[in-house]
């Protein structure tokens, strides 16, 4: 493409030997990838992860909505079998979705524009610079660890994922949510 965004060459060279992943509109808003299937409600997740969130038309409401989806993705991903009685495989199958969630949380926070940093190298840093640097460290470090863990699974000839499905259904009739009470709902887990 040129500077104006006009396509200069329609040819796909070299041809990519796999389908290129495209982010959905939802993921573009969140700054993530593959969260669409995990938007709430989802049968394997509670009805919410973030309580008292404002409407999605607000910045924090949209961020909270993205967090709900990524926490659902992590919960579903961390629901795993014990593969061949291997503590290593079980650890990795649990840890990869956990790390992916941390990476997604940082990407979503960056998309909000709340951690902009224009003062790098100019003395004392503001919170935006500190948080931006922290997110870059999380993204780089956790992605490196994800690749290392995938390499271990491959070297041990274990599957990349070993998920089991657990449906969550709310048990009604529990106490109403209040700021003073953290545990206000009971959840029933059913392996399917």
C-alpha positions in Angstrom: 0.0 0.0 0.0 1.1 3.5 -0.5 0.9 6.4 1.9 -2.7 7.1 1.0 -3.7 3.5 1.8 -4.2 2.5 -1.9 -3.3 -1.2 -2.7 -0.3 -1.3 -5.0 -0.3 -5.0 -5.6 -3.2 -7.5 -5.3 -0.9 -10.5 -5.4 -0.5 -12.5 -2.2 3.3 -13.1 -2.4 4.7 -15.1 -0.8 1.5 -17.0 -0.3 0.8 -17.6 3.4 0.3 -21.4 3.9 -2.4 -20.9 6.5 -5.5 -18.8 7.0 -4.6 -15.4 8.4 -6.4 -14.7 11.7 -8.5 -11.5 11.7 -9.6 -9.7 14.8 -13.4 -9.2 15.1 -14.9 -5.8 15.6 -15.4 -6.7 19.3 -11.7 -7.7 19.7 -10.6 -4.5 17.9 -12.5 -2.6 20.5 -10.9 -4.6 23.3 -7.4 -4.8 21.8 -7.5 -8.6 22.0 -8.1 -11.6 19.8 -10.7 -14.4 19.9 -12.9 -13.1 22.7 -16.1 -13.2 20.7 -17.0 -16.8 21.8 -16.5 -15.8 25.4 -18.9 -12.8 25.7 -21.3 -13.3 28.6 -23.6 -15.0 29.0 -21.6 -18.2 28.4 -22.6 -21.6 29.7 -19.2 -22.3 31.3 -18.9 -19.0 33.1 -20.7 -17.1 35.8 -23.0 -14.3 34.8 -20.3 -11.7 35.6 -16.8 -11.2 36.8 -16.9 -7.5 37.2 -19.6 -6.2 39.6 -21.4 -2.9 39.5 -20.0 -2.1 36.0 -21.4 1.0 34.2 -23.0 0.8 30.8 -20.7 -0.3 27.9 -21.2 3.2 26.3 -18.7 4.5 28.9 -15.0 3.9 28.8 -14.8 1.9 32.1 -18.0 0.0 31.1 -16.5 -1.1 27.8 -13.2 -2.1 29.6 -15.2 -4.0 32.2 -17.1 -5.8 29.5 -13.9 -6.8 27.8 -12.6 -8.0 31.2 -15.7 -10.2 31.6 -15.0 -11.8 28.2 -11.3 -12.4 28.8 -12.0 -13.8 32.3 -14.5 -16.1 30.9 -12.0 -17.2 28.2 -9.4 -17.8 31.0 -11.9 -19.8 33.1 -12.9 -22.0 30.2 -9.2 -22.5 29.2 -8.2 -23.4 32.7 -10.9 -26.0 33.0 -8.6 -28.9 32.1 -8.2 -32.7 32.4 -5.3 -34.3 34.1 -3.3 -35.5 31.1 -1.5 -38.8 31.6 -1.0 -38.1 35.3 1.5 -35.3 34.5 1.7 -32.4 37.0 3.8 -30.6 34.4 1.1 -30.8 31.7 -1.6 -29.9 34.2 0.4 -26.9 35.3 1.0 -25.7 31.8 -2.6 -26.3 30.6 -3.7 -24.1 33.5 -1.0 -21.5 33.2 -1.2 -20.7 29.5 -4.8 -19.3 29.7 -3.8 -17.5 32.9 -0.8 -15.8 31.1 -3.0 -15.1 28.0 -5.4 -13.3 30.3 -2.7 -11.1 31.7 -1.6 -10.2 28.2 -5.2 -9.4 27.1 -5.8 -7.3 30.2 -2.8 -5.1 29.4 -3.8 -4.8 25.8 -7.3 -3.8 26.8 -6.0 -1.3 29.3 -3.8 0.2 26.6 -6.7 0.6 24.2 -8.6 2.7 26.7 -6.0 5.5 26.3 -5.8 5.8 30.1 -2.1 4.9 30.2 -0.6 7.2 27.7 3.0 8.2 28.3 4.6 11.2 26.7 7.2 11.9 29.4 9.6 9.0 29.0 13.1 10.1 30.0 12.0 13.5 31.4 12.5 12.9 35.1 9.9 11.6 37.4 7.3 9.4 35.5 3.6 9.7 35.8 1.2 6.8 36.5 0.5 6.4 32.7 4.2 5.8 32.0 4.6 3.4 34.9 1.5 1.4 33.9 2.5 1.4 30.2 6.0 0.1 31.0 4.4 -2.5 33.3 2.1 -3.7 30.6 4.9 -4.0 28.1 6.8 -6.1 30.6 3.8 -8.3 31.2 3.1 -8.7 27.4 6.7 -9.5 26.6 7.4 -11.7 29.6 4.2 -13.7 29.6 4.2 -14.2 25.8 7.8 -15.6 26.1 6.7 -17.9 28.9 3.7 -19.0 26.9 5.9 -20.0 24.0 8.3 -21.8 26.4 5.4 -23.7 27.9 4.1 -24.7 24.5 7.6 -25.9 23.7 7.6 -28.1 26.8 4.2 -29.6 25.9 5.5 -30.3 22.4 8.8 -31.8 23.7 6.8 -34.1 26.0 4.4 -35.0 23.2 1.4 -33.6 25.1 -1.6 -32.0 23.5 -1.5 -28.2 23.3 -4.9 -28.1 25.2 -6.7 -30.7 27.2 -9.9 -28.9 28.1 -13.0 -30.4 29.7 -16.3 -28.6 29.8 -18.0 -27.6 33.0 -21.3 -25.8 32.8 -22.1 -23.2 35.5 -25.6 -22.5 36.6 -26.6 -19.9 39.1 -28.4 -21.1 42.2 -31.1 -18.5 42.8 -32.3 -17.4 46.2 -29.0 -16.4 47.7 -28.5 -13.1 49.5 -28.6 -9.9 47.4 -25.3 -8.2 46.5 -24.1 -5.5 48.9 -20.8 -3.7 49.2 -20.3 -5.3 52.6 -20.8 -8.9 51.4 -18.3 -10.3 49.0 -19.8 -13.8 48.8 -23.3 -13.3 47.6 -24.0 -16.1 45.1 -23.5 -19.8 45.1 -22.6 -21.6 41.9 -23.2 -25.2 40.8 -20.6 -26.8 38.7 -21.6 -29.7 36.4 -19.1 -31.6 34.3 -20.5 -32.4 30.9 
